[in-house]
Amino acid sequence: MKSNLNRLLIAALSVAITVSACTNTTKTNTSTDSLTADSTASTGLKPAGPPPEWGQSIKPEMQSVIEKLASYGDKPIETLSAADARKNHTPTDAVMDLIKVNHIKLPAPMVDTTGKDIDVPGGKVHLRIYTPKSGNGPFPVIVYYHGGGFVIANLDVYNASAQGLAEQVNAVVVSVAYRLAPENKFPTAHNDAFAAYEWAIKNAVSLKGDPAKIAVVGESAGGNLAANVSIMARDKNIMVPVHEVLVYPIAQANMNTESYKMYANAKPLNKAMMAWFTEKYLTTMIEAQNPKISLVNAKLKGLPPTTIITAEIDPLHDDGTMLANKLAEAGVNINSRNYEGVTHEFFGMAAVVPEAKAAQAYAAEQLKAAFK
């Protein structure tokens, strides 16, 4: 993330949503809905060129973000050191620039944010806490884990997702800056994620939160972490989250699934990047089969009701569907929805991508139902 990001603009990236996510009804068990073009309104962004070869079905707004990201001319992440990769522009930078160039008006934030450092085994972790401006609580609590392959990104890059959930669910969101690899190898991020969840349980009341209403949400690597938190809570006999939302989660180690093959060269995530992330986080490739990484091999019985969101143009698409099937087989109440014409990382782009707006609304709808 660029060091000169305007935090106020980042904070405004999440748009309050009052429309339904989709005209289709929610499916249970392993069935999946696809968002159609008719269910959202266009934001008017027009791509400059034809659809990319790897994503012929890409939506115009999504393509505009990808084109803007490519315009920065950054070197491919998989060719860089972790330190240099973290200096690359991000999809959030592209969204911010599109907002500026197209004079898109954004609503004022409906939440306040504060920072908090907490002790975890072997170090400290920073939290960003989003609290609704209106109402006295107690509010439900969402512990949120960002993406980035366990190696890159930070709370700013994924601010729009965390803020959007806080505003739409009217919840306190605790966004967790778990320690990154390769400086911190597996399972550091997993242990940090659970420590932050334990902290949220113990401190919910002081956050104006309800300790009986805590959910976990994560994107990509963060989706893997969120699921692991539920598993660890179950195994340690502490309160299991009331719900988990896993957005295009990393769920298995086979990089030869159909979606990996079809979208091997996709942007902003491709197969080579996933191999790079894996090498940076794991000490040996044998660890890729560990159930903490390959969730499809984990014991899933007894996990909370789960919502899985996937993107069509994404190497990790099949990870999400495979995990949904495994959860259903284990007797977990599972709802899933696929969004067509969008790529990995779309979820936080509600300000410019209609499908992201719809996906955030769908996630919020699922969480509000769980908190009731």
Secondary structure as GFF3:
##gff-version 3
##sequence-region A 1 372
A	DSSP	alpha_helix	7	11	.	.	.	ID=ss1
A	DSSP	beta_strand	32	35	.	.	.	ID=ss2
A	DSSP	three_ten_helix	37	39	.	.	.	ID=ss3
A	DSSP	alpha_helix	60	71	.	.	.	ID=ss4
A	DSSP	three_ten_helix	77	79	.	.	.	ID=ss5
A	DSSP	alpha_helix	82	85	.	.	.	ID=ss6
A	DSSP	alpha_helix	91	101	.	.	.	ID=ss7
A	DSSP	beta_strand	111	120	.	.	.	ID=ss8
A	DSSP	beta_strand	123	132	.	.	.	ID=ss9
A	DSSP	beta_strand	139	145	.	.	.	ID=ss10
A	DSSP	alpha_helix	159	169	.	.	.	ID=ss11
A	DSSP	beta_strand	172	177	.	.	.	ID=ss12
A	DSSP	alpha_helix	188	203	.	.	.	ID=ss13
A	DSSP	three_ten_helix	205	207	.	.	.	ID=ss14
A	DSSP	beta_strand	209	219	.	.	.	ID=ss15
A	DSSP	alpha_helix	221	235	.	.	.	ID=ss16
A	DSSP	beta_strand	244	247	.	.	.	ID=ss17
A	DSSP	alpha_helix	258	262	.	.	.	ID=ss18
A	DSSP	alpha_helix	271	281	.	.	.	ID=ss19
A	DSSP	three_ten_helix	285	289	.	.	.	ID=ss20
A	DSSP	three_ten_helix	295	297	.	.	.	ID=ss21
A	DSSP	beta_strand	306	313	.	.	.	ID=ss22
A	DSSP	alpha_helix	317	329	.	.	.	ID=ss23
A	DSSP	beta_strand	334	343	.	.	.	ID=ss24
A	DSSP	three_ten_helix	346	348	.	.	.	ID=ss25
A	DSSP	alpha_helix	354	371	.	.	.	ID=ss26
###
